[in-house]
Each structure stands twice: as structure tokens, then as C-alpha cells.
Amino acid sequence: MSTEFDVVVIGAGPGGYVAAIRASQLGLKTAIIEREALGGICLNWGCIPTKALLKSGEIYEQLSHLGGYGLSVEKASFDFAKIIDRSRGVAKTMSSGIAFLMKKHKIEVVEGEAKLEKGSPSPKVVVALKAGGSRTIQAKSVILASGARAREIAAIGAVSDGDKIWTYRDALAPKTMPKSLVVIGSGAIGIEFASFYRALGAEVTVVEAVDRIMPVEDAEVSKAAQKAFEKRGITFRIGAKVTKVEKTKDGVSVAIEVGGKAETLTAAVCIVAVGIAPNTEGLDAIGLNMDRGHVVTGKHGETNVPGLYAIGDAAGPPWLAHKASHEGIHAAEHIAGYKTPAVNSPIPGCTYANPQVASVGMTEAAAKAAGIDVKAGRFPFRVNGKAVAAGEIEGFVKTVFDGKTGALIGAHMIGHEVTEMIQGFVTAITLEATEEDLHGIVYAHPTMSEAMHEAALDAYGRVLHI
Ligand SMILES: Cc1cc2nc3c(=O)[nH]c(=O)nc-3n(C[C@H](O)[C@H](O)[C@H](O)COP(=O)(O)OP(=O)(O)OC[C@H]3O[C@@H](n4cnc5c(N)ncnc54)[C@H](O)[C@@H]3O)c2cc1C
């Protein structure tokens, strides 16, 4: 078996496997090394299995509103083990799809754990093989796509014990349905688990350290999201600092400090959703520049070590699968000598809770802080025909324009399936669309997307349906 490749990719998540496919398409002899499962966190323990769980939760929740549609069921119930099995099955299906793609593109898959050592023209890759033994690979270029794992905070006991204190891995495959949960962190991961478990009837409290939930989102969306989740029975403790997480006889106790006062929350289980820790240990040994655990990269994913690129979660935020894939394609093309412009496309962010939240570009507050003369528009789904017909009137669309140039610089949405709609605004911002462009677009009727048109019109005082 050959040990000489043009490109060796470390990690087969959405960054690594996409980079490998693109490298292979460009005629580069490519290998990929994976220590666990093809598809990485995204397909096995992240994006995909959570969406499978959320779908079960969404359907179950809808059953309690059937009366409004003139429908009824005798007695709604669920089988928790089957819901989890379905999610694990979906992950497995997607992971085996990546095995097929690797084969199709003639990419050699090496199962094992890779380490980098000094080498030329790129670092030497030493793999401790799953099957035993080791293999050393010297390639022309190496793409590090080793991703990340859940961040845990040992100092306060916020560390998975696989039983009562969970990270996302535990929360995706529990043995039994917890009756109550405390979720630490109201980012996308924390909110998605809160939404799923609440939909199945668990008592859920979300603790957030800053003064609003989903802090990266536009403030108006954060506020509406909190209201919508509270309506479904989720409790929030905002501006609350967790000081201790402890296992008790019956579950967990979570000590918090709110406004200088100490309180204790109790639940069957605690989910720690406080961000991620990059899988980049030991890389300083080859002289790689790092910043708080992330690899420092240039505009094309290149690092300070010759022949070494880094992409995805290992290379810094936003920690999103599509950002990882985008960087992977870019790095492969750069290696192949393409003069692709630097990576600077707007990256959407989505939370697939019920209701969903989706955004791209600047929030109104960030635009104002940057000195931009903002023009913002809003349109609620409650007056959108399709939303009313579908019984999905919660939420709104918000647009943020640069008043001077007319360019769309941000879009923010909360509501039913807005994660599918956001792509319209991603395209618009990427293509540098202005208010004139957006006002002139014809939107199919009836669609919830018409609210996007109206929100763009509203920013310029031209809204039609309110
Ligand atoms: C619960 C949850 C839900 C999420 N939902 C979404 C979502 O809806 N949308 C979204 O965009 N993002 C979501 N994310 C984030 C997304 O999963 C990550 O941003 C994405 O997986 C990062 O891709 P990556 O290729 O950089 O790394 P990863 O997917 O982490 O893959 C890295 C791979 O490298 C392997 N590896 C690491 N070190 C080595 C080594 N030394 N040798 C060999 N192999 C190694 C790992 O085993 C892993 O398979 C979610 C994350 C979580 C945890």
C-alpha cells in the first residue's frame, strides 16, 4: 500500500470529508484518517441526530394541537427508546453514506488516531492504527480537521459522568427519559436539547450567564425566543452563574448565583452545554501557532507550518458544520493551486428548536455599534397567509440594511421552518443585494417567504400587509 499522498486529511467530519472529496475531484491523491466514525461530530453526535430527535419532539407536540386543525387522536404516547434508536439509526445511515463517498472518490480511509511530527514538505502523519500497529504517512499537504468535543468545567463539577451529568453525547443516547433537567447554556445546543426534552414532557430549566438567551442572536429574536419557549413551559434563569454541579442521591443539584444571591436548582439530570474544546492537543510540538486552543490560520486555511492547513472547529468559531465544509473546499482548492478568493462568505446560524431561529450577518445592535446608519424592517408571521393557513403564526422576520448603501447586512428570523428560509437572505448578502434588488424579487404566494419580502419593504416604509 502506498504511503505517499498529495493530501492527507486528519478527521472525517464535515470539514475533513468534504475537503478530501474536493481534493480528489481536483486530481490529488488523497487519504483521510479517522479515529472514531466517518462523518465526525456532525453526522454522528451533532447536527443530524439532534434533528432526528427534534422531529420526534415536534410531531409529539403537534399532537396536542390537533383539535385546532379539526383532528383528534385517541391517546398520544411515545416510546423513548424507539425515539433514541431512530436518531442513532439516522446517524448510522449518514455515516455509512460517507464511507460510500470515500470509495466513490477513491479516497483511502485510514482508521486510527493521527499525530503530527516535524516533516517536509509538510508534517509527517503518524497513525496509531485501530487494527493495531502504526503507519507513517508523508504527504505534500496535510489538512487538519480534527474538530472539537464538549467543553466541560472541572472546577465547578460540570463534567460528564455519563449518568446524571451529561454532555451532548450523553443527551443524544440516554437509557431512560429524564423527568427533569437543568441545561447549562442557552446557545444552539442547549436550546435544542431543552426544546426536545420539554416537548416530551420533562421539566426543563435553562441557566444562562449573560442577560439574555441565545446571546449571539439579534436582541429582538432573543426576547421573542424566550417568550416562545416559556409558553411551552421551559424556565429560564438569566444572568445566572453556575458555581457548582453535584450529583445527589436522586439526581443533580446545580448551585447558581443570580444578582449576588445564591440558589440551588435540582433535577434528575444536568446537561452541560457551555461550548466546545478543540481537539488540538500536542500540536504546539510542531511549532504550530495556536490561540486559546484553536489553530491560527490565514485566509485560505494555511498555518504557519509549511504544508499544513487547518479547517473547521479546530480552526476557530463559528463552530458550524457548513463553515467547516466551506473551509475544507477552500483549503483543497488552495492546495491545488486555485486562486479562489479568501474565505469571507457570510455564515448563517440556525437553531432547530420549536420555534426555530435563523440568522445571517449583523444584528441591529452590532451594525449600530459599527457606526452604520441602520434601516431595519420587520414582518410578523401572524399576518402571512401561508402561516395562518398552516397554523404557524409565531415569530417574525427582521432585516437590517446599511442605510447609506442600501446593502442588506443582516437578517434574523424566528418561526416555523425559518432555517429553510434563511438561505434566501444568505444568497442576497453573498451577492451584495441591495434593498432595490430585494424589493423587486417576486415571491411565490402563498409562502412564509413572503414575510422576507415584506420585512425588506418595511425597512424602507413600503410594507404592504400591515
Ligand atoms: C449536539 C450538537 C448539535 C450540532 N448541531 C449543528 C447544526 O445543526 N448545524 C451546524 O452547522 N453545526 C452543528 N453542530 C456543530 C457541528 O457538529 C460542528 O461544527 C462540526 O461537526 C465541525 O466539523 P469538523 O469537521 O470541524 O469537526 P468534527 O465534526 O468534530 O470532526 C472531526 C473528526 O476528527 C476526528 N479526529 C479528531 N482527532 C483525530 C486524530 N488525532 N486522528 C484521527 N481522527 C481524529 C474525530 O473523531 C472527528 O470524527 C452541532 C454540534 C453538536 C455537538
The ligand as an SDF file (V2000), in Angstrom:
LIG
                    3D

 53 58  0  0  0  0  0  0  0  0999 V2000
  -25.2580   18.4660   19.6660 C   0  0  0  0  0  0  0  0  0  0  0  0
  -24.6940   19.2600   18.5280 C   0  0  0  0  0  0  0  0  0  0  0  0
  -25.5260   19.7590   17.5440 C   0  0  0  0  0  0  0  0  0  0  0  0
  -24.9920   20.4680   16.4740 C   0  0  0  0  0  0  0  0  0  0  0  0
  -25.8360   20.9490   15.5210 N   0  0  0  0  0  0  0  0  0  0  0  0
  -25.3330   21.6490   14.4820 C   0  0  0  0  0  0  0  0  0  0  0  0
  -26.1760   22.1100   13.4590 C   0  0  0  0  0  0  0  0  0  0  0  0
  -27.3790   21.9030   13.4820 O   0  0  0  0  0  0  0  0  0  0  0  0
  -25.6140   22.7810   12.4280 N   0  0  0  0  0  0  0  0  0  0  0  0
  -24.2700   23.0320   12.3630 C   0  0  0  0  0  0  0  0  0  0  0  0
  -23.8100   23.6430   11.4070 O   0  0  0  0  0  0  0  0  0  0  0  0
  -23.4460   22.5970   13.3270 N   0  0  0  0  0  0  0  0  0  0  0  0
  -23.9440   21.9170   14.3800 C   0  0  0  0  0  0  0  0  0  0  0  0
  -23.0990   21.4450   15.3310 N   0  0  0  0  0  0  0  0  0  0  0  0
  -21.6600   21.7380   15.2090 C   0  0  0  0  0  0  0  0  0  0  0  0
  -21.0150   20.7930   14.2020 C   0  0  0  0  0  0  0  0  0  0  0  0
  -21.2440   19.4650   14.5820 O   0  0  0  0  0  0  0  0  0  0  0  0
  -19.5270   21.0770   14.1160 C   0  0  0  0  0  0  0  0  0  0  0  0
  -19.3160   22.4480   13.8700 O   0  0  0  0  0  0  0  0  0  0  0  0
  -18.8930   20.2710   13.0040 C   0  0  0  0  0  0  0  0  0  0  0  0
  -19.0530   18.8870   13.2310 O   0  0  0  0  0  0  0  0  0  0  0  0
  -17.3990   20.6000   12.8790 C   0  0  0  0  0  0  0  0  0  0  0  0
  -16.8670   19.8690   11.8340 O   0  0  0  0  0  0  0  0  0  0  0  0
  -15.3240   19.4570   11.7990 P   0  0  0  0  0  0  0  0  0  0  0  0
  -15.1490   18.7100   10.5350 O   0  0  0  0  0  0  0  0  0  0  0  0
  -14.5030   20.6510   12.0460 O   0  0  0  0  0  0  0  0  0  0  0  0
  -15.1060   18.5210   13.0570 O   0  0  0  0  0  0  0  0  0  0  0  0
  -15.8360   17.2300   13.6360 P   0  0  0  0  0  0  0  0  0  0  0  0
  -17.1890   17.0450   13.0900 O   0  0  0  0  0  0  0  0  0  0  0  0
  -15.6890   17.3660   15.1070 O   0  0  0  0  0  0  0  0  0  0  0  0
  -14.9490   16.0460   13.0990 O   0  0  0  0  0  0  0  0  0  0  0  0
  -13.6450   15.8800   13.5000 C   0  0  0  0  0  0  0  0  0  0  0  0
  -13.2930   14.4340   13.3510 C   0  0  0  0  0  0  0  0  0  0  0  0
  -11.8940   14.2890   13.5800 O   0  0  0  0  0  0  0  0  0  0  0  0
  -11.6600   13.0810   14.2780 C   0  0  0  0  0  0  0  0  0  0  0  0
  -10.3720   13.2310   14.9400 N   0  0  0  0  0  0  0  0  0  0  0  0
  -10.0080   14.1240   15.8860 C   0  0  0  0  0  0  0  0  0  0  0  0
   -8.7060   13.9950   16.2040 N   0  0  0  0  0  0  0  0  0  0  0  0
   -8.2400   12.9830   15.4490 C   0  0  0  0  0  0  0  0  0  0  0  0
   -6.9690   12.3750   15.3350 C   0  0  0  0  0  0  0  0  0  0  0  0
   -5.9350   12.7880   16.0480 N   0  0  0  0  0  0  0  0  0  0  0  0
   -6.8190   11.3550   14.4680 N   0  0  0  0  0  0  0  0  0  0  0  0
   -7.8710   10.9170   13.7140 C   0  0  0  0  0  0  0  0  0  0  0  0
   -9.0940   11.4590   13.7950 N   0  0  0  0  0  0  0  0  0  0  0  0
   -9.2760   12.4820   14.6380 C   0  0  0  0  0  0  0  0  0  0  0  0
  -12.8340   12.9960   15.2280 C   0  0  0  0  0  0  0  0  0  0  0  0
  -13.0490   11.6550   15.6440 O   0  0  0  0  0  0  0  0  0  0  0  0
  -13.9670   13.5190   14.3640 C   0  0  0  0  0  0  0  0  0  0  0  0
  -14.6190   12.4760   13.6850 O   0  0  0  0  0  0  0  0  0  0  0  0
  -23.6080   20.6980   16.3990 C   0  0  0  0  0  0  0  0  0  0  0  0
  -22.7570   20.1840   17.3760 C   0  0  0  0  0  0  0  0  0  0  0  0
  -23.2950   19.4730   18.4130 C   0  0  0  0  0  0  0  0  0  0  0  0
  -22.3640   18.9160   19.4420 C   0  0  0  0  0  0  0  0  0  0  0  0
  1  2  1  0
  2  3  1  0
  2 52  2  0
  3  4  2  0
  4  5  1  0
  4 50  1  0
  5  6  2  0
  6  7  1  0
  6 13  1  0
  7  8  2  0
  7  9  1  0
  9 10  1  0
 10 11  2  0
 10 12  1  0
 12 13  2  0
 13 14  1  0
 14 15  1  0
 14 50  1  0
 15 16  1  0
 16 17  1  0
 16 18  1  0
 18 19  1  0
 18 20  1  0
 20 21  1  0
 20 22  1  0
 22 23  1  0
 23 24  1  0
 24 25  2  0
 24 26  1  0
 24 27  1  0
 27 28  1  0
 28 29  2  0
 28 30  1  0
 28 31  1  0
 31 32  1  0
 32 33  1  0
 33 34  1  0
 33 48  1  0
 34 35  1  0
 35 36  1  0
 35 46  1  0
 36 37  1  0
 36 45  1  0
 37 38  2  0
 38 39  1  0
 39 40  1  0
 39 45  2  0
 40 41  1  0
 40 42  2  0
 42 43  1  0
 43 44  2  0
 44 45  1  0
 46 47  1  0
 46 48  1  0
 48 49  1  0
 50 51  2  0
 51 52  1  0
 52 53  1  0
M  END
$$$$
